[in-house]
Amino acid sequence: MSVLNHINPHVNKVIPYQPGRPIEEVARELGLNPDEIIKLASNESPLGVSPKAVRAMKKACVEMHRYPDGGAYYLRQRISKHYGFPPDHFIFGCGSNEIIEFIGHSFLYPGVSAVMSEKAFVIYRIICGMFGAEAVEVPMKGLTHDLKAIIRAIRPDTRVVFVCNPNNPTGTMVREKDVSAFMKKIPEHVLVVFDEAYAEITYKKMPDTLAYVRKNRNVIVLRSFSKAYGLAGLRIGYGIAKPEIIHALEKPRQPFNVNSMAQIAAAAALDDQGFVRRSRRTYRKGATLIMKTCSEMGLEFEPPVANFMLIKVRNGIEVFNELQQKGVIVRPMGPYNLPEWIRVSIGTESENMKFLSALKEVANARKK
Ligand SMILES: Cc1ncc(COP(=O)(O)O)c(C=O)c1O
């Protein structure tokens, strides 16, 4: 019998995550000039990398013969000052995605379950599958988490509840009073994961979930350097929780999971709050333009709170393909059971204009 007959049965059932398509890949496939393609498919920073992070990285290049500091001492000190939590309240990952995986390693296994919204970030479901835990998917209220229904779905075997806020891909946010009512009902045997990858760039007020960390609750708040600071390519994210939870998540962490360059860039990026403010302004302006144009075109959309939004185009996969032919990469939402929608990341002014003019051409051609 081949080794291939002995793949871990949980892992074997996993359908791998489909990320946004890279520019170079689309260029190769369609014979297009990569310089003329725009990617609005992975909610990346259209303003590039935080300039302070770039300067720090340039200086650090010559130190790359050393292994990273596995404990991320300098970054830990810097982020501790930023948030006002002691250094032992943080865990760093190769992207916040890796921390979701640590949660799987430490809390999910056959016989237990995790509760999430049906159209929440798909990685939660993948991680449940990988560790043999049941993913209990709760219908949303429209495109927003239904926190009351999530509470009702919690069972004695539930170990983790995921709340993605703002939710990727739907772009909706749960608000302070709903979170507060939700947290009153959460039982002691459950870890609540607030996945807040976009927290710094939202232009509506985020619920204060860190308050629950301060109150010693079984909560972890996940944040990322990928979005607000433009460090997606370096892969660095973090979780904030009480030390007992951090300790449990440190067990499966490999010693050098976060590379030195990422640690250095992240620490410098925290000093670049001007970059974050500029990004937020860019998104807000871009969102206003995209919403106005969609309204003029008679297209339904979900008003964004961060740097991405859903637009109802009737046939998401066809419109995705047609936009791609015109050098615009977005995301079709079929895998989230939203086949009529595409998700677009908000870009620079010229990227948004290119997207909208391609969308108009596609829409006009489809009317014929
Ligand atoms: C809601 C959400 N959580 C986590 C992530 C992963 O972010 P990171 O780049 O930090 O792994 C993403 C990335 O798009 C996301 O949208």
The ligand as an SDF file (V2000), in Angstrom:
LIG
                    3D

 16 16  0  0  0  0  0  0  0  0999 V2000
  -10.2490   38.4140    8.4350 C   0  0  0  0  0  0  0  0  0  0  0  0
   -8.8610   38.0170    8.1420 C   0  0  0  0  0  0  0  0  0  0  0  0
   -8.1580   37.3920    9.0880 N   0  0  0  0  0  0  0  0  0  0  0  0
   -6.8900   37.0230    8.8850 C   0  0  0  0  0  0  0  0  0  0  0  0
   -6.2760   37.2760    7.6900 C   0  0  0  0  0  0  0  0  0  0  0  0
   -4.8680   36.8390    7.5120 C   0  0  0  0  0  0  0  0  0  0  0  0
   -4.0160   37.8980    7.6220 O   0  0  0  0  0  0  0  0  0  0  0  0
   -2.4410   37.6990    7.7190 P   0  0  0  0  0  0  0  0  0  0  0  0
   -1.9010   38.2900    6.4800 O   0  0  0  0  0  0  0  0  0  0  0  0
   -2.0410   38.4460    8.9580 O   0  0  0  0  0  0  0  0  0  0  0  0
   -2.1890   36.2460    7.8410 O   0  0  0  0  0  0  0  0  0  0  0  0
   -6.9660   37.9050    6.6650 C   0  0  0  0  0  0  0  0  0  0  0  0
   -6.3190   38.1390    5.3680 C   0  0  0  0  0  0  0  0  0  0  0  0
   -6.8690   38.5550    4.4110 O   0  0  0  0  0  0  0  0  0  0  0  0
   -8.2890   38.2910    6.9040 C   0  0  0  0  0  0  0  0  0  0  0  0
   -9.0160   38.8920    5.9580 O   0  0  0  0  0  0  0  0  0  0  0  0
  1  2  1  0
  2  3  1  0
  2 15  2  0
  3  4  2  0
  4  5  1  0
  5  6  1  0
  5 12  2  0
  6  7  1  0
  7  8  1  0
  8  9  2  0
  8 10  1  0
  8 11  1  0
 12 13  1  0
 12 15  1  0
 13 14  2  0
 15 16  1  0
M  END
$$$$
